[in-house]
Structure formats: structure tokens, C-alpha cells
Amino acid sequence: MSKPSDKAHKPLDAKGLDRRRLFVMGGSAVAAAAVVPLAGGEAVADESQAERVKARYKETDHVKNYYRVNRY
């Protein structure tokens, strides 16, 4: 029977980074980034009050054609 290589069972030193530590550190970084808020202030509306209440839906010719083709 052959002897297993020493590299497979060699423990890493304190500064070494193995796959398990990499995933633990990466997961911690993702969790920390998710906690940090992305925006620091209040959101500002891009529309005025008049733009919010205006009619938006218009049944144009291409909309009518879409309904006709798809049989709505």
C-alpha cells in the first residue's frame, strides 16, 4: 500500500486561507453589505402631482393590433 502524500494532510498556518475559511469570510462580507443602507436620505418623487393623476393608458393602433393578434 502506498503512503498518502504529506500535502493532503498538512494543516495550514494561521495566515493560510483554505476553502472553508474563504466561504465563511465571503458569506460574512455579503451579510455585512446587505445590512448597510444604500441610500442615506429620503426618496424624492420624479413626478409632479399633475403627472401622477393624468391618464396613462392609451389604446393606440399597435395596442389594438396586439390584442387582435393575441385574441384578447
C-alpha positions as CSV (number, residue, x, y, z in Angstrom):
1,M,0.0,0.0,0.0
2,S,1.3,3.4,-0.9
3,K,1.8,6.2,1.7
4,P,-0.5,9.2,1.3
5,S,1.2,12.4,0.4
6,D,2.1,14.8,3.2
7,K,0.5,17.8,1.3
8,A,-3.0,16.4,1.7
9,H,-2.8,16.2,5.5
10,K,-0.7,19.3,6.1
11,P,-2.5,21.9,8.3
12,L,-2.4,25.5,7.1
13,D,-0.6,28.1,9.2
14,A,-2.5,30.9,10.9
15,K,-2.2,33.2,7.8
16,G,-3.2,30.5,5.3
17,L,-6.6,30.6,3.7
18,D,-8.4,27.4,2.9
19,R,-11.7,26.9,1.0
20,R,-13.8,26.8,4.1
21,R,-12.4,30.0,5.6
22,L,-12.8,31.7,2.2
23,F,-16.5,30.8,2.1
24,V,-17.1,31.9,5.7
25,M,-15.4,35.2,5.1
26,G,-17.2,35.8,1.8
27,G,-20.6,35.0,3.4
28,S,-19.8,37.4,6.3
29,A,-18.9,40.1,3.8
30,V,-22.2,39.6,1.9
31,A,-24.2,39.7,5.1
32,A,-22.5,42.9,6.2
33,A,-23.0,44.6,2.9
34,A,-26.7,43.7,3.0
35,V,-27.1,45.4,6.4
36,V,-25.6,48.7,5.2
37,P,-28.3,51.0,3.8
38,L,-27.8,52.0,0.2
39,A,-29.4,55.5,0.4
40,G,-28.9,57.9,3.2
41,G,-31.9,60.2,2.7
42,E,-35.5,60.3,1.8
43,A,-36.6,59.4,-1.7
44,V,-37.7,62.3,-3.9
45,A,-40.6,61.8,-6.4
46,D,-39.7,62.4,-10.0
47,E,-43.3,63.2,-10.9
48,S,-45.4,66.2,-10.0
49,Q,-48.9,65.8,-8.7
50,A,-50.4,66.7,-12.1
51,E,-48.3,63.9,-13.7
52,R,-49.4,61.4,-11.2
53,V,-53.1,61.8,-11.9
54,K,-53.1,62.1,-15.7
55,A,-54.4,59.3,-17.8
56,R,-51.6,57.0,-18.8
57,Y,-53.2,54.1,-20.7
58,K,-54.0,54.8,-24.4
59,E,-55.4,52.2,-26.7
60,T,-53.3,53.0,-29.7
61,D,-53.2,51.2,-33.0
62,H,-50.3,49.0,-32.1
63,V,-52.1,48.1,-28.8
64,K,-55.2,47.2,-30.7
65,N,-53.1,45.1,-33.1
66,Y,-51.5,43.3,-30.2
67,Y,-54.9,42.5,-28.7
68,R,-56.2,41.3,-32.1
69,V,-53.2,39.1,-32.7
70,N,-53.3,37.6,-29.2
71,R,-57.1,37.4,-29.2
72,Y,-57.8,39.4,-26.0
